[in-house]
Amino acid sequence: MMEPYLLILGASTRAAAFSALRANLRPWCLDLFGDMDLRARCPIMTIAPREYPAGLVRLISQAPAAPWIYTGAMENRPRLVGQLARSRPLWGNDAAVLASARSAITVRNLLSAADLPCPAISLDGADVPQHGGWLVKPRQGAGGKGIRYWKGPAQRSERRVFYQEYIAGEAYAAIYLSDEVSTRLVGLTRQLVGEDWLHAAAFHYCGSIGPVALAPSQGEIFERLGTVLARGCGLRGLFGIDCVLRDGVPWPVEVNPRYTASIEVLEYATRFSAVGWQRYVFERTAPEPRTAPTESPLGSIGKAILFAKAPLIFPAEGPWLGTLQSPGSVHDLPAFADIPPAGQRIAAGRPILTLFARGDFPEACLGSLQRTAADLDQWLFGG
């Protein structure tokens, strides 16, 4: 028996919607893209970029009466989240929690008090050291957009940014599930960031590979990170912490207090529904999900987002057609996802679609993703 509707709002909702379907929920989506594989599964409305996100208030009035969750980058709009939460039950972190978790200063203070690694933070460019690497990051950033290197005191200080010490190393995302009692580490994924073979801009998120195995000592640090930030910020349900691993030690660089882009990699690898657990945290009358997120993974899963290296009109035919014509079960890993409609104009630098791979180990996933991306390049751009 199918459960009631769940409204999903955000820039892109496909991954969370598929997770909801795996939990036997009925997603009703509102996002910027309205991709074809999502339209084939559930009701969806699209919002024009010029109206996003403020226009969500008007459009959600046309949605069924139901609980809701948000995806990126709604965490940057705590007032809007609070406004929407006054009319419908929210399965997610509220405005007060978002204001805390998205504050770089609050996160730094919590981690420093717990004697955990944390990059130095400054709100004023005049206070940033002249020597040593620093980043300029937007206060309302998402997916790495707008991040750049600090060029020194000659660069004018800005109001809507903060400054973060640059930590060299590999990018990872830790995923957690928290309730009133405890916080558990669901898993860790390696992040693909600014990859040339995906035509992603510097610092832009463009995929994930996981789950990543941890040494016991690393696992303890990651567990502490999640527990300290969940308690200190009031985080509940699903959330992610982006980290840079330097000499085996995780340095947290951002908190994502929601269903994140890398979660579905862990879902496909361990066959659980993250949204099902999100529901259980916020609606304790719901049955506990049968599949736990700690079960042994079925190999490695990789996802990658291909960006347009030049302006593109998305063609009617291509290797993604098999996914549209024979979508299969939402439990099965698709070859492609986030597939735009034929004829859609895609500007250079914008995402085109998502590709997936399964392998016995992460390196095999990465190689498969790279080969598929090269084939797509040939198909879409002639090389």
The 8 nearest C-alpha neighbors of each residue, nearest first, counted from 0:
[[1, 2, 23, 24, 3, 25, 22, 20],
 [2, 0, 23, 24, 3, 25, 4, 20],
 [1, 3, 24, 23, 25, 0, 4, 22],
 [4, 2, 25, 24, 5, 1, 65, 26],
 [3, 5, 25, 26, 65, 24, 6, 27],
 [4, 6, 26, 66, 67, 65, 25, 27],
 [5, 7, 67, 27, 26, 28, 66, 68],
 [8, 6, 28, 68, 69, 67, 27, 29],
 [9, 7, 69, 29, 30, 28, 70, 68],
 [8, 10, 70, 30, 11, 69, 71, 12],
 [9, 11, 30, 31, 71, 72, 12, 70],
 [12, 10, 9, 30, 13, 31, 32, 70],
 [11, 13, 15, 14, 9, 16, 30, 7],
 [12, 14, 16, 15, 37, 11, 17, 337],
 [15, 13, 17, 16, 12, 18, 263, 260],
 [14, 16, 18, 17, 12, 13, 19, 274],
 [17, 15, 19, 13, 18, 14, 26, 12],
 [18, 16, 20, 14, 19, 15, 13, 329],
 [17, 19, 15, 21, 272, 16, 20, 274],
 [20, 18, 16, 22, 24, 17, 21, 274],
 [19, 21, 23, 17, 24, 22, 18, 25],
 [20, 22, 18, 19, 23, 272, 17, 329],
 [21, 23, 275, 19, 20, 24, 272, 18],
 [24, 22, 20, 21, 1, 2, 19, 25],
 [25, 23, 2, 20, 19, 22, 3, 26],
 [26, 24, 4, 5, 3, 20, 2, 27],
 [25, 27, 5, 16, 4, 6, 28, 24],
 [28, 26, 6, 42, 43, 5, 7, 41],
 [29, 27, 43, 7, 6, 8, 26, 44],
 [28, 30, 44, 8, 45, 43, 7, 9],
 [31, 29, 10, 45, 9, 11, 32, 46],
 [32, 30, 46, 10, 45, 11, 33, 47],
 [31, 33, 34, 30, 45, 11, 339, 10],
 [32, 34, 45, 31, 30, 43, 35, 38],
 [35, 33, 339, 338, 337, 32, 37, 36],
 [34, 36, 38, 37, 338, 339, 340, 39],
 [37, 35, 39, 38, 34, 338, 323, 337],
 [36, 38, 40, 39, 35, 34, 13, 41],
 [39, 37, 35, 40, 36, 41, 34, 43],
 [38, 40, 36, 37, 41, 35, 323, 42],
 [41, 39, 37, 38, 36, 42, 17, 20],
 [40, 42, 38, 39, 26, 27, 43, 37],
 [43, 41, 27, 28, 38, 44, 40, 26],
 [44, 42, 28, 29, 27, 38, 41, 33],
 [43, 45, 29, 28, 30, 46, 33, 42],
 [46, 44, 30, 31, 29, 33, 32, 43],
 [45, 47, 31, 30, 48, 51, 50, 44],
 [46, 48, 50, 49, 31, 51, 45, 54],
 [49, 47, 51, 50, 46, 31, 52, 10],
 [48, 50, 47, 51, 46, 52, 54, 53],
 [51, 49, 54, 47, 48, 52, 53, 46],
 [52, 50, 48, 53, 54, 49, 47, 46],
 [51, 53, 54, 55, 50, 73, 48, 9],
 [54, 52, 51, 55, 50, 56, 79, 57],
 [55, 53, 50, 56, 52, 57, 51, 58],
 [54, 56, 58, 53, 57, 52, 59, 51],
 [57, 55, 54, 59, 58, 53, 83, 60],
 [58, 56, 55, 54, 59, 60, 61, 53],
 [57, 59, 55, 60, 61, 56, 54, 62],
 [58, 60, 62, 61, 56, 57, 55, 29],
 [59, 61, 58, 62, 57, 56, 63, 55],
 [62, 60, 59, 58, 63, 57, 64, 44],
 [61, 63, 59, 60, 64, 58, 27, 6],
 [64, 62, 65, 61, 4, 6, 60, 27],
 [65, 63, 62, 66, 87, 4, 6, 60],
 [64, 66, 4, 5, 63, 67, 6, 87],
 [67, 65, 88, 5, 87, 89, 6, 90],
 [68, 66, 6, 89, 5, 7, 90, 88],
 [69, 67, 7, 90, 91, 89, 6, 8],
 [68, 70, 8, 9, 7, 73, 67, 71],
 [69, 71, 9, 258, 73, 72, 8, 257],
 [72, 70, 73, 9, 10, 74, 69, 141],
 [71, 73, 74, 141, 75, 70, 10, 9],
 [72, 74, 71, 75, 76, 9, 70, 69],
 [75, 73, 72, 76, 97, 77, 71, 256],
 [74, 76, 139, 73, 72, 77, 101, 140],
 [75, 77, 79, 73, 74, 78, 80, 72],
 [78, 76, 94, 80, 79, 97, 81, 75],
 [79, 77, 81, 80, 76, 82, 94, 83],
 [78, 80, 82, 81, 76, 77, 83, 53],
 [81, 79, 77, 83, 78, 82, 84, 94],
 [82, 80, 78, 84, 94, 79, 83, 77],
 [81, 83, 79, 80, 84, 85, 78, 86],
 [82, 84, 80, 85, 81, 86, 79, 87],
 [85, 83, 81, 87, 86, 82, 89, 80],
 [84, 86, 83, 82, 87, 81, 88, 89],
 [85, 87, 84, 83, 88, 82, 89, 81],
 [88, 86, 84, 66, 85, 89, 83, 65],
 [89, 87, 66, 84, 67, 90, 86, 65],
 [90, 88, 67, 91, 84, 66, 68, 87],
 [91, 89, 68, 281, 67, 278, 88, 66],
 [90, 92, 89, 68, 93, 236, 257, 235],
 [91, 93, 96, 235, 234, 97, 256, 94],
 [94, 92, 96, 95, 97, 81, 91, 80],
 [93, 95, 77, 97, 81, 96, 80, 98],
 [96, 94, 98, 97, 93, 99, 77, 92],
 [97, 95, 99, 98, 93, 94, 233, 232],
 [98, 96, 94, 100, 99, 95, 101, 77],
 [97, 99, 95, 96, 101, 100, 94, 102],
 [98, 100, 96, 97, 102, 232, 101, 105],
 [101, 99, 97, 102, 232, 98, 96, 254],
 [102, 100, 99, 98, 97, 103, 254, 75],
 [101, 103, 105, 99, 104, 100, 98, 106],
 [102, 104, 106, 105, 107, 101, 120, 253],
 [103, 105, 107, 102, 106, 108, 120, 121],
 [106, 104, 108, 102, 107, 103, 109, 99],
 [107, 105, 103, 109, 104, 108, 110, 102],
 [106, 108, 104, 110, 105, 109, 111, 103],
 [109, 107, 111, 105, 106, 110, 112, 104],
 [110, 108, 106, 112, 107, 111, 105, 113],
 [109, 111, 115, 113, 107, 112, 108, 114],
 [110, 112, 114, 108, 113, 109, 115, 107],
 [113, 111, 109, 110, 114, 108, 115, 107],
 [112, 114, 110, 111, 115, 109, 227, 108],
 [115, 113, 111, 112, 110, 116, 109, 117],
 [114, 116, 110, 113, 111, 117, 224, 112],
 [117, 115, 250, 114, 110, 118, 111, 249],
 [116, 118, 250, 251, 107, 110, 115, 119],
 [119, 117, 164, 163, 120, 250, 116, 252],
 [118, 120, 164, 163, 117, 121, 107, 162],
 [121, 119, 163, 162, 118, 164, 104, 122],
 [122, 120, 162, 123, 161, 163, 127, 126],
 [121, 123, 161, 162, 124, 120, 160, 126],
 [124, 122, 125, 121, 126, 156, 161, 127],
 [123, 125, 156, 127, 126, 122, 162, 121],
 [124, 126, 123, 127, 152, 156, 128, 155],
 [127, 125, 124, 123, 128, 121, 122, 129],
 [126, 128, 124, 125, 129, 121, 123, 162],
 [129, 127, 130, 126, 131, 151, 125, 133],
 [130, 128, 151, 127, 131, 152, 132, 150],
 [129, 131, 128, 132, 151, 127, 133, 150],
 [130, 132, 133, 129, 128, 164, 165, 127],
 [131, 133, 165, 164, 130, 134, 149, 148],
 [134, 132, 164, 165, 149, 163, 148, 131],
 [135, 133, 148, 149, 163, 162, 147, 165],
 [134, 136, 162, 147, 149, 146, 148, 161],
 [137, 135, 146, 160, 161, 162, 134, 138],
 [138, 136, 160, 140, 139, 159, 145, 161],
 [137, 139, 160, 140, 159, 161, 136, 101],
 [140, 138, 75, 137, 141, 159, 160, 76],
 [139, 141, 137, 138, 144, 143, 145, 142],
 [142, 140, 143, 72, 144, 139, 71, 75],
 [141, 143, 204, 144, 203, 140, 202, 205],
 [142, 144, 203, 202, 141, 204, 146, 145],
 [145, 143, 142, 203, 146, 141, 140, 202],
 [144, 146, 137, 143, 147, 136, 140, 135],
 [147, 145, 136, 144, 135, 143, 202, 137],
 [148, 146, 135, 134, 145, 149, 136, 202],
 [147, 149, 134, 135, 150, 133, 146, 132],
 [150, 148, 134, 133, 135, 151, 147, 132],
 [151, 149, 154, 148, 152, 153, 133, 134],
 [150, 152, 153, 149, 129, 154, 127, 128],
 [151, 153, 154, 125, 129, 150, 124, 155],
 [154, 152, 151, 155, 150, 156, 125, 124],
 [155, 153, 152, 151, 150, 156, 149, 124],
 [154, 156, 153, 157, 152, 124, 125, 151],
 [155, 157, 124, 154, 123, 158, 125, 152],
 [158, 156, 159, 160, 155, 124, 123, 161],
 [157, 159, 160, 156, 161, 123, 122, 138],
 [160, 158, 138, 157, 137, 161, 139, 136],
 [161, 159, 137, 138, 136, 158, 157, 135],
 [162, 160, 122, 136, 135, 121, 138, 137],
 [161, 163, 135, 121, 134, 120, 122, 136],
 [164, 162, 120, 134, 133, 119, 165, 118],
 [163, 165, 133, 119, 118, 134, 132, 166],
 [164, 166, 133, 132, 134, 163, 167, 118],
 [167, 165, 164, 168, 243, 118, 245, 250],
 [168, 166, 165, 245, 243, 169, 244, 170],
 [167, 169, 245, 244, 243, 166, 170, 246],
 [168, 170, 244, 243, 171, 245, 167, 189],
 [171, 169, 243, 190, 242, 189, 244, 168],
 [172, 170, 189, 190, 242, 188, 241, 243],
 [171, 173, 241, 188, 240, 187, 242, 189],
 [172, 174, 187, 240, 239, 186, 241, 188],
 [175, 173, 239, 185, 186, 238, 184, 187],
 [176, 174, 184, 185, 238, 183, 237, 239],
 [177, 175, 237, 236, 183, 182, 185, 238],
 [176, 178, 182, 235, 236, 181, 183, 175],
 [179, 177, 235, 180, 181, 280, 236, 182],
 [178, 180, 181, 177, 235, 182, 280, 233],
 [181, 179, 178, 182, 177, 230, 235, 183],
 [182, 180, 178, 177, 179, 183, 226, 176],
 [183, 181, 177, 226, 176, 178, 225, 175],
 [182, 184, 176, 175, 185, 177, 181, 222],
 [183, 185, 175, 186, 222, 174, 176, 182],
 [186, 184, 175, 174, 292, 183, 293, 176],
 [187, 185, 174, 184, 173, 210, 188, 265],
 [186, 188, 173, 211, 210, 172, 174, 209],
 [189, 187, 209, 210, 172, 208, 211, 171],
 [188, 190, 171, 208, 207, 170, 209, 172],
 [191, 189, 207, 171, 170, 206, 192, 188],
 [190, 192, 206, 205, 207, 204, 194, 189],
 [191, 193, 204, 203, 202, 205, 194, 190],
 [192, 194, 201, 199, 202, 203, 200, 195],
 [193, 195, 197, 199, 196, 192, 198, 191],
 [196, 194, 198, 197, 199, 193, 200, 201],
 [195, 197, 194, 198, 369, 372, 373, 199],
 [196, 198, 305, 195, 199, 194, 306, 304],
 [199, 197, 195, 306, 196, 308, 194, 200],
 [200, 198, 193, 197, 194, 306, 203, 195],
 [199, 201, 193, 203, 202, 198, 348, 194],
 [200, 202, 193, 203, 199, 192, 194, 147],
 [201, 203, 193, 143, 192, 200, 146, 204],
 [204, 202, 143, 193, 192, 200, 201, 144],
 [203, 205, 192, 142, 143, 206, 191, 202],
 [206, 204, 304, 191, 192, 303, 203, 199],
 [205, 207, 303, 191, 302, 304, 190, 204],
 [206, 208, 190, 302, 189, 191, 261, 301],
 [209, 207, 301, 189, 188, 300, 361, 302],
 [210, 208, 188, 211, 299, 300, 189, 264],
 [209, 211, 188, 187, 265, 186, 299, 212],
 [212, 210, 209, 187, 188, 213, 189, 186],
 [213, 211, 210, 214, 187, 209, 186, 188],
 [214, 212, 218, 217, 215, 211, 216, 187],
 [213, 215, 217, 216, 218, 212, 219, 247],
 [216, 214, 218, 217, 213, 219, 220, 212],
 [217, 215, 219, 218, 214, 220, 213, 221],
 [218, 216, 220, 214, 219, 215, 213, 221],
 [217, 219, 215, 221, 216, 220, 213, 222],
 [218, 220, 222, 216, 217, 221, 223, 215],
 [221, 219, 223, 217, 222, 218, 224, 216],
 [220, 222, 224, 218, 223, 219, 217, 225],
 [223, 221, 219, 225, 220, 224, 184, 218],
 [224, 222, 226, 220, 221, 225, 227, 219],
 [225, 223, 221, 227, 222, 226, 220, 228],
 [224, 226, 222, 228, 223, 227, 229, 221],
 [225, 227, 223, 229, 182, 224, 228, 230],
 [228, 226, 224, 230, 229, 225, 231, 223],
 [227, 229, 231, 225, 230, 226, 232, 224],
 [228, 230, 234, 226, 233, 232, 227, 231],
 [231, 229, 233, 227, 228, 232, 226, 234],
 [230, 232, 228, 229, 233, 227, 109, 234],
 [233, 231, 229, 99, 234, 100, 230, 228],
 [234, 232, 230, 229, 231, 96, 235, 228],
 [235, 233, 229, 232, 92, 96, 230, 177],
 [236, 234, 177, 178, 92, 233, 237, 229],
 [235, 237, 177, 176, 277, 280, 178, 91],
 [236, 238, 176, 257, 175, 258, 277, 235],
 [239, 237, 256, 257, 175, 255, 174, 258],
 [238, 240, 174, 255, 173, 254, 175, 256],
 [241, 239, 254, 173, 172, 253, 255, 242],
 [242, 240, 172, 253, 252, 251, 171, 254],
 [243, 241, 251, 250, 171, 252, 249, 170],
 [242, 244, 170, 250, 169, 168, 249, 171],
 [243, 245, 249, 169, 248, 168, 247, 250],
 [246, 244, 168, 248, 247, 243, 249, 167],
 [245, 247, 248, 244, 168, 249, 169, 167],
 [246, 248, 245, 244, 249, 217, 168, 214],
 [247, 249, 245, 244, 246, 250, 217, 116],
 [250, 248, 244, 243, 242, 251, 245, 247],
 [249, 251, 243, 242, 116, 117, 244, 252],
 [252, 250, 242, 241, 253, 117, 249, 240],
 [251, 253, 242, 241, 250, 118, 243, 254],
 [254, 252, 241, 240, 251, 255, 242, 103],
 [253, 255, 240, 239, 256, 100, 241, 101],
 [254, 256, 239, 238, 257, 240, 253, 259],
 [257, 255, 238, 254, 239, 92, 74, 97],
 [258, 256, 238, 237, 255, 259, 70, 91],
 [257, 259, 237, 70, 238, 262, 260, 15],
 [260, 258, 261, 262, 257, 239, 255, 70],
 [259, 261, 262, 263, 258, 14, 206, 207],
 [262, 260, 259, 263, 264, 207, 188, 265],
 [263, 261, 264, 265, 259, 260, 266, 258],
 [262, 264, 266, 265, 261, 267, 14, 260],
 [265, 263, 262, 266, 267, 261, 300, 268],
 [264, 266, 268, 263, 262, 267, 269, 210],
 [267, 265, 263, 271, 270, 269, 264, 268],
 [266, 268, 270, 264, 265, 269, 263, 332],
 [267, 269, 265, 296, 297, 266, 270, 300],
 [268, 270, 296, 266, 267, 271, 294, 265],
 [271, 269, 267, 266, 268, 272, 290, 330],
 [270, 272, 266, 290, 292, 269, 291, 273],
 [273, 271, 275, 18, 274, 22, 21, 266],
 [272, 274, 276, 275, 277, 271, 18, 266],
 [275, 273, 277, 276, 19, 272, 18, 278],
 [274, 276, 22, 272, 278, 273, 277, 288],
 [277, 275, 279, 273, 278, 274, 280, 288],
 [278, 276, 274, 236, 280, 275, 279, 273],
 [277, 279, 275, 276, 281, 280, 282, 274],
 [278, 280, 276, 282, 283, 277, 281, 285],
 [281, 279, 277, 278, 282, 236, 178, 283],
 [280, 282, 278, 90, 279, 283, 277, 236],
 [281, 283, 279, 284, 278, 285, 280, 90],
 [282, 284, 285, 279, 280, 281, 286, 278],
 [283, 285, 282, 286, 279, 287, 281, 278],
 [284, 286, 283, 282, 279, 287, 278, 288],
 [287, 285, 288, 284, 279, 283, 289, 282],
 [286, 288, 279, 289, 285, 276, 283, 275],
 [289, 287, 290, 286, 275, 276, 291, 279],
 [288, 290, 287, 291, 271, 286, 275, 272],
 [291, 289, 271, 288, 292, 270, 272, 294],
 [290, 292, 293, 294, 271, 289, 288, 269],
 [293, 291, 294, 185, 271, 269, 290, 266],
 [292, 294, 291, 185, 295, 269, 186, 296],
 [293, 295, 292, 269, 291, 296, 290, 270],
 [294, 296, 269, 293, 297, 268, 292, 298],
 [297, 295, 269, 268, 298, 294, 210, 299],
 [296, 298, 268, 269, 295, 299, 359, 267],
 [297, 299, 359, 296, 358, 360, 268, 300],
 [298, 300, 358, 360, 209, 361, 357, 359],
 [301, 299, 357, 209, 264, 208, 356, 268],
 [300, 302, 208, 356, 364, 355, 207, 357],
 [303, 301, 355, 206, 207, 354, 208, 356],
 [302, 304, 206, 354, 353, 205, 305, 355],
 [303, 305, 353, 205, 206, 352, 306, 354],
 [304, 306, 197, 351, 352, 350, 353, 303],
 [307, 305, 350, 351, 198, 349, 348, 197],
 [306, 308, 347, 348, 309, 349, 351, 350],
 [307, 309, 347, 198, 348, 306, 310, 349],
 [308, 310, 347, 307, 311, 346, 348, 380],
 [311, 309, 346, 347, 345, 307, 308, 312],
 [310, 312, 345, 344, 313, 309, 346, 307],
 [313, 311, 344, 342, 343, 345, 314, 310],
 [312, 314, 342, 341, 343, 311, 344, 315],
 [315, 313, 341, 316, 342, 312, 317, 379],
 [314, 316, 341, 313, 317, 342, 340, 320],
 [317, 315, 314, 320, 318, 319, 341, 313],
 [316, 318, 319, 320, 315, 314, 378, 375],
 [317, 319, 320, 321, 316, 375, 322, 378],
 [318, 320, 317, 321, 322, 335, 323, 334],
 [321, 319, 323, 322, 318, 317, 324, 316],
 [322, 320, 324, 323, 319, 325, 318, 326],
 [321, 323, 326, 320, 325, 319, 324, 335],
 [324, 322, 320, 321, 326, 325, 36, 319],
 [323, 325, 321, 322, 320, 326, 319, 327],
 [326, 324, 322, 327, 323, 321, 320, 328],
 [327, 325, 322, 323, 324, 328, 321, 333],
 [328, 326, 325, 329, 331, 322, 333, 330],
 [327, 329, 330, 331, 326, 332, 333, 21],
 [328, 330, 331, 17, 21, 327, 20, 332],
 [329, 331, 328, 21, 332, 267, 270, 327],
 [332, 330, 328, 329, 333, 327, 267, 326],
 [331, 333, 267, 330, 334, 355, 329, 356],
 [334, 332, 335, 331, 322, 355, 336, 326],
 [333, 335, 355, 354, 322, 332, 356, 336],
 [336, 334, 354, 333, 353, 319, 355, 322],
 [335, 337, 353, 338, 352, 354, 36, 333],
 [336, 338, 352, 34, 353, 339, 36, 13],
 [337, 339, 34, 336, 352, 35, 36, 340],
 [338, 340, 34, 35, 337, 341, 343, 352],
 [341, 339, 343, 35, 342, 34, 338, 313],
 [342, 340, 315, 314, 313, 343, 339, 312],
 [341, 343, 313, 312, 314, 340, 344, 315],
 [344, 342, 313, 312, 341, 340, 345, 339],
 [345, 343, 312, 311, 342, 313, 346, 310],
 [346, 344, 311, 310, 312, 343, 349, 347],
 [345, 347, 310, 349, 348, 311, 344, 307],
 [348, 346, 309, 310, 307, 308, 349, 345],
 [347, 349, 307, 306, 308, 346, 350, 199],
 [348, 350, 306, 347, 346, 307, 345, 351],
 [351, 349, 306, 305, 352, 307, 304, 348],
 [350, 352, 306, 305, 307, 349, 345, 339],
 [353, 351, 337, 338, 305, 304, 350, 336],
 [352, 354, 304, 336, 335, 303, 337, 305],
 [355, 353, 335, 303, 302, 334, 336, 304],
 [356, 354, 302, 334, 301, 335, 303, 333],
 [357, 355, 301, 364, 300, 368, 367, 302],
 [356, 358, 300, 364, 299, 301, 355, 298],
 [359, 357, 364, 299, 363, 360, 298, 300],
 [358, 360, 298, 299, 363, 361, 357, 364],
 [359, 361, 299, 358, 363, 362, 298, 364],
 [362, 360, 364, 363, 299, 365, 208, 209],
 [361, 363, 365, 364, 360, 366, 358, 359],
 [362, 364, 366, 358, 361, 365, 360, 367],
 [365, 363, 358, 361, 367, 362, 301, 366],
 [364, 366, 362, 368, 363, 367, 369, 361],
 [367, 365, 369, 363, 368, 364, 362, 370],
 [366, 368, 364, 370, 369, 365, 363, 356],
 [369, 367, 365, 371, 366, 370, 372, 356],
 [368, 370, 372, 366, 367, 371, 365, 373],
 [371, 369, 373, 367, 372, 368, 366, 374],
 [370, 372, 374, 368, 373, 369, 375, 367],
 [373, 371, 375, 369, 374, 370, 368, 376],
 [372, 374, 376, 370, 371, 375, 369, 377],
 [375, 373, 371, 377, 376, 372, 378, 370],
 [376, 374, 378, 372, 377, 373, 379, 371],
 [377, 375, 373, 379, 374, 382, 380, 378],
 [376, 378, 382, 381, 374, 375, 380, 379],
 [377, 379, 375, 376, 381, 380, 374, 317],
 [380, 378, 376, 377, 375, 381, 314, 313],
 [379, 381, 376, 382, 377, 378, 309, 375],
 [380, 382, 377, 378, 379, 376, 375, 374],
 [381, 377, 376, 380, 378, 373, 379, 374]]
